[in-house]
Amino acid sequence: MEKNIRQRLELSVVKFAYTKKNGKVRYATGTNNIPLLNELFSLKLKEEDYEAQKRNGTTTYYDLGAMNWRCFRDDSLIEVIND
């Protein structure tokens, strides 16, 4: 399932849920589509910004609620909400 969400995050905005380290469920809306982020929010993100956030065993995304990079453990994904 994590491969699917990674592909979707690269293409568009995705709503999803995952379990945080503290056990709470987090609902998030995010994307990894840098040109889309820059266009919609007048940001100046670069591909290097995304690459610097990547870690093994996690999925990194730009959180549209927090307007910052976040990540979650691949095994903690609960569901993708907008199918």
Residue frames relative to the residue before (quaternion, step in Angstrom):
aa qw qx qy qz dx dy dz
M 1.0000 0.0000 0.0000 0.0000 0.00 0.00 0.00
E 0.6307 0.5529 -0.3557 0.4123 3.62 1.03 -0.69
K 0.5997 0.5486 -0.3695 0.4503 3.59 1.11 -0.60
N 0.6390 0.5351 -0.3122 0.4559 3.56 1.02 -0.85
I 0.6908 0.4621 -0.2996 0.4685 3.61 0.82 -0.87
R 0.6111 0.5446 -0.3580 0.4492 3.60 1.01 -0.66
Q 0.6499 0.5051 -0.3096 0.4761 3.58 0.96 -0.85
R 0.6770 0.4948 -0.2908 0.4607 3.57 0.93 -0.89
L 0.6372 0.5282 -0.3276 0.4558 3.60 1.02 -0.77
E 0.6415 0.5254 -0.3253 0.4545 3.58 1.08 -0.64
L 0.7219 0.4576 -0.2389 0.4609 3.58 1.13 -0.63
S 0.8327 -0.0318 0.1065 0.5424 3.57 0.86 -0.93
V 0.6412 -0.4741 0.4184 0.4348 3.53 -1.35 -0.29
V 0.0978 -0.8059 0.5839 -0.0020 3.57 -0.87 1.03
K 0.2198 -0.7229 0.6384 0.1470 3.55 -1.11 0.80
F 0.1178 0.7997 -0.5722 0.1386 3.57 -0.82 1.00
A 0.2649 -0.7417 0.5928 0.1683 3.55 -1.33 0.18
Y 0.0373 0.7797 -0.6244 0.0283 3.54 -1.15 0.70
T 0.4833 -0.6439 0.5094 0.3040 3.53 -1.30 0.34
K 0.3632 -0.7313 0.5406 0.2024 3.56 -0.81 1.05
K 0.7052 -0.4608 0.3305 0.4256 3.58 -1.26 0.26
N 0.6983 0.4718 -0.2704 0.4655 3.57 1.07 -0.74
G 0.6118 -0.5931 0.3282 0.4077 3.59 1.31 0.11
K 0.5618 0.5947 -0.3948 0.4181 3.59 1.24 -0.21
V 0.4284 -0.6765 0.5350 0.2693 3.56 -1.18 0.63
R 0.1423 -0.7755 0.6119 0.0629 3.56 -0.93 0.95
Y 0.1948 -0.7362 0.6394 0.1061 3.52 -0.96 0.97
A 0.0016 -0.8272 0.5587 -0.0596 3.56 -0.72 1.07
T 0.1737 -0.7201 0.6590 0.1304 3.49 -1.36 0.43
G 0.2261 0.8013 -0.5214 0.1872 3.55 -0.61 1.09
T 0.1453 -0.7607 0.6258 0.0928 3.51 -1.41 0.04
N 0.2824 -0.7125 0.6055 0.2143 3.53 -1.39 0.18
N 0.4547 0.6895 -0.4385 0.3543 3.55 1.31 0.16
I 0.2706 -0.8189 0.4891 0.1303 3.56 0.02 1.35
P 0.6580 0.4887 -0.3462 0.4565 3.67 0.81 -0.76
L 0.6351 0.5234 -0.3269 0.4647 3.60 1.02 -0.76
L 0.6517 0.5117 -0.3091 0.4667 3.60 0.91 -0.89
N 0.6683 0.5028 -0.2992 0.4593 3.56 0.90 -0.92
E 0.6749 0.4957 -0.2896 0.4637 3.59 0.96 -0.84
L 0.7329 0.4541 -0.2491 0.4411 3.60 0.75 -1.04
F 0.8181 0.2539 -0.0917 0.5078 3.57 0.94 -0.90
S 0.4277 -0.7266 0.4421 0.3062 3.59 1.29 0.26
L 0.3058 0.7446 -0.5232 0.2798 3.55 1.00 0.90
K 0.2953 -0.7323 0.5804 0.1992 3.55 -1.28 0.17
L 0.1718 0.8075 -0.5383 0.1692 3.55 0.92 0.97
K 0.2108 -0.7480 0.6171 0.1231 3.53 -1.23 0.62
E 0.6552 -0.5057 0.3840 0.4093 3.55 -1.23 0.41
E 0.6087 0.5662 -0.3486 0.4329 3.59 1.08 -0.69
D 0.5853 0.5762 -0.3719 0.4326 3.61 1.12 -0.64
Y 0.6689 0.4866 -0.2815 0.4864 3.56 1.00 -0.90
E 0.6627 0.5205 -0.3060 0.4430 3.58 0.86 -0.95
A 0.6517 0.5315 -0.3142 0.4406 3.59 1.03 -0.77
Q 0.6765 0.5032 -0.2867 0.4549 3.59 1.18 -0.51
K 0.5441 0.6578 -0.3889 0.3464 3.59 1.20 -0.41
R 0.0044 -0.7662 0.6425 -0.0083 3.54 -1.14 0.78
N 0.5682 -0.5907 0.4438 0.3623 3.57 -1.12 0.60
G 0.8218 0.2490 -0.1892 0.4762 3.54 -1.02 0.85
T 0.7083 0.3850 -0.2621 0.5305 3.56 1.28 0.17
T 0.3043 -0.6934 0.6149 0.2202 3.52 -1.35 0.34
T 0.2137 -0.7835 0.5778 0.0814 3.54 -0.74 1.14
Y 0.0593 0.7894 -0.6086 0.0553 3.57 -1.06 0.78
Y 0.4230 -0.6503 0.5536 0.3027 3.56 -1.26 0.36
D 0.2982 -0.7826 0.5297 0.1341 3.55 -0.50 1.27
L 0.3349 -0.7791 0.4990 0.1784 3.57 -0.56 1.18
G 0.6059 0.5350 -0.3599 0.4660 3.60 1.21 -0.30
A 0.7532 0.3641 -0.1848 0.5157 3.57 0.93 -0.93
M 0.2451 -0.7875 0.5122 0.2397 3.58 1.28 -0.47
N 0.6264 0.4644 -0.3491 0.5197 3.51 0.90 1.09
W 0.5883 -0.5648 0.4411 0.3746 3.55 -1.28 0.33
R 0.0202 0.7613 -0.6475 0.0286 3.55 -1.12 0.80
C 0.1104 -0.7795 0.6077 0.1038 3.54 -1.30 0.17
F 0.1306 -0.7609 0.6270 0.1042 3.53 -1.32 0.31
R 0.5793 -0.5729 0.4462 0.3702 3.54 -1.21 0.54
D 0.5757 -0.6282 0.4055 0.3309 3.55 -0.93 0.88
D 0.7101 0.4613 -0.2658 0.4607 3.57 0.99 -0.80
S 0.6351 0.5521 -0.3356 0.4233 3.63 1.23 -0.02
L 0.4447 0.6907 -0.4614 0.3350 3.60 1.26 -0.03
I 0.2559 -0.7784 0.5594 0.1250 3.56 -0.82 1.04
E 0.7818 -0.2206 0.1851 0.5531 3.56 0.77 -1.05
V 0.3404 -0.6432 0.6344 0.2606 3.48 -1.40 0.36
I 0.3339 -0.8030 0.4673 0.1593 3.55 -0.57 1.17
N 0.7679 0.3055 -0.1959 0.5278 3.61 0.88 -0.80
D 0.1212 -0.8317 0.5414 0.0215 3.56 0.03 1.33
